[in-house]
Amino acid sequence: MTQTIILTVAILTVLGLLLALILFWVARKFKVEEDPRIDEVEKVMPGANCGGCGFAGCRAFADAAVKATNLDNQYCPVGGDEVMQKVASILGFTVAKKAPQVAVVRCNGTCANRPRVNEYDGVQSCRVKAALYSGDTGCSYGCLGCGDCVAACQFGALSMDPVTGLPVVDEEKCTACGACTKACPKHIIELRAKGPRGMREYVSCVNKDKGPVAKKACAAACIGCGLCAKTCQHGAITVTDNVAYIDFTKCKLCRECEAVCPTGAIHGVNFPKELDKDAVKKRIADRKAKAAAAAKAAAEAAKAAAEPVQPAAAAEKPVEKKEVANG
Amino acid sequence: MGKLTFSMGGVHPHDSKYARGCAIEELPLPQTVYVSMAQHLGAPAKPVVAVGDTVKVGQVLAEPGGFISAFIHSPASGTVKSIAPRKDLAGNPVMHIEIAVEGDEWDPAIDRSADLVTAIPEDRTAILDRIKACGVVGLGGATFPAHVKLNPAPGKVAECLIINGAECEPFLTSDYRIMIERPKEIVIGAAIMQKVLGGCKCVIGIEENKPEAIASMGAAVAELAYPGITVQTLKKRYPQGGEKQLIDAVMKRQVKSGGLPIDVGAVVQNVATSLAVYEAVQKNKPLITNVLTITGDKMPVEKQHNYLFRIGVPLSFVVEQAGGVPDFAAKMISGGPMMGKAISNLDAATVKGSSSVLYLSEAMTRREPETNCIRCGKCADACPMGLEPFLLNRLYKTADLEALEKNAAQDCIECGCCLYSCPAHIPLLDNIRQAKGQVMGVIRARAAAARAAAEAAKK
């Protein structure tokens, strides 16, 4: 009996050693040389494997980063600048800082603003719904409310508000990976700069219909009137296809557009104080009056200067200048 | 020959053709018509009229916007009020020409008499040109431009022209009514298409639940005595009217994955298309009218209608003329209950392919809650294309495009048999339709890349 046990242990030990040797030899012989920096980079990555960078996961990102000659085309939105600096220091590259971004839902078609005209009892999927028709309301562009974006978010940053029927972004959790922007068949969700202390200004509507049609479908629609673009001092607002868009790289957060918007389609978020529309409107009016007065004065001065020499040309000039000032 | 049918899958919904006894009535003209620029498969048409122009009935409003596209003609006389995007049936903006109707003045070139013209023109190209110029598209549902289909690519020979009188969708009776009321025109239209295709044989396929239509078409074929035209009775089974199913039923040939009917020597056209071809070639009348059925599951027969309507009349006008939306209606569908689209915008205009306004009651339309797949395989038994819907559904959920293509999601004809037969009420069709779209996108992208590579190699 004892002998059997000893024999078994001995055989298994010898066998184990033998196999270990073979494994050791195979591991040496067929070793794949890999840049050790890939592991290092992967270690500093967030490890979410969300694909927000455009690669299959964090390791794929690290692999590409190590092979790349610079990091211009690579950015980890989840880790942000912090991670990118670490990656750059490992690889000896330099990266420019990028402003942190956040997902913004550009639709304010709540149940109250946008009355339902159809009832949908099909599959609760925006993609399926979008393939069937334009939506339950008169608006062909707005949120369909089935929550494909919520399902796409790996970070739990999106949820459907049962009262408004619209998705809500949790700014703390949002990593700006962009999965929701791809999941939305209506392309409502956009990644925008988070802004200083989270303050930002955006047009919460993507309706390309003409004003009356858009307004009929939704009380909070952008009607493309262009008042905001005219008011904006920084050239940040453009109106194309009957819908305004605020360029967040140019916006100075003066909130004048928000004050003049007749439908309330422009939203300002995370501002410390509530917007005093009348005060802002007064400010704009004062500025306009001042500009008009200045233009008038300039015109008169020009008139006085020009009169003795060229009376015909001087008669035209003030009219021109006035137009510029008013426009 | 006995009764034929296709070899695989299919379901047997109740045919519900309640409006079969309603003779075709002509719908009056409303104050305004809206003519869509995208009422055919392929590129949208390009308007050739301007705002303020006066147009006559039958005048060209728009010309084809590509190879697969069609002419569009004015359904009414009056003034062009606007050319602007307007919401279609599904609520998506599409370019429409708005015409304020004034009187009913027809283009004098159109022969409006009821005389039957039986002599078929000799020149094949002239016939094709007429069909193209009159904007004839397939009226069986897909609205594929007829002149393209009737002009097979070089090297492909049509052996059999199949005239589709199956009308397998429940409720619809427009094809049935024209087969009863205008059989001779349909037969002449078929003979014209036969001529265009080089004198192949022609089979008119009609399902057995329409014996009057079979008798009427048979009599017309016998009386006109064109060579090689026969009427074939088909078993009642959905989707018999599907192009590939009909070819299978009549010719016992199967179109392979990614192939076209002409690959097996078949050309399929609907009876309504045949009628449109007759009117285009023999009467010079463009496709500006079609027949649609107004019906419903709880509708008294006297309120149901088969209307000859001008293409472009708003649906709301059609509904109003038929006495408004009935109380029981929970859902309105344009087309049949199996493949039709729900009408989400009643202001939408009718298009060339409009075949019905169907009112369904709550009980008929309500979806049961989805439960788990029990692997019964009913969907696979029902699929007329031999696909495995349960598998495609699962692959769609994991977004495995490669496997979806391997399992031929792109061959789905969206007939809805899988959804109809599923005891677990799984929205198979909804998901497979998505999958099909994605796979088609991949296939198209690959083809485009291959073309680009070939171009580059040439240079």
Boltz contact constraints between the chains, C-beta under 6 A:
constraints:
  - contact:
      token1: [A, 118]
      token2: [B, 344]
      max_distance: 6.0
  - contact:
      token1: [A, 121]
      token2: [B, 367]
      max_distance: 6.0
  - contact:
      token1: [A, 123]
      token2: [B, 427]
      max_distance: 6.0
  - contact:
      token1: [A, 123]
      token2: [B, 430]
      max_distance: 6.0
  - contact:
      token1: [A, 127]
      token2: [B, 434]
      max_distance: 6.0
  - contact:
      token1: [A, 128]
      token2: [B, 430]
      max_distance: 6.0
  - contact:
      token1: [A, 128]
      token2: [B, 434]
      max_distance: 6.0
  - contact:
      token1: [A, 133]
      token2: [B, 90]
      max_distance: 6.0
  - contact:
      token1: [A, 133]
      token2: [B, 91]
      max_distance: 6.0
  - contact:
      token1: [A, 133]
      token2: [B, 344]
      max_distance: 6.0
  - contact:
      token1: [A, 134]
      token2: [B, 90]
      max_distance: 6.0
  - contact:
      token1: [A, 134]
      token2: [B, 91]
      max_distance: 6.0
  - contact:
      token1: [A, 134]
      token2: [B, 92]
      max_distance: 6.0
  - contact:
      token1: [A, 140]
      token2: [B, 91]
      max_distance: 6.0
  - contact:
      token1: [A, 140]
      token2: [B, 92]
      max_distance: 6.0
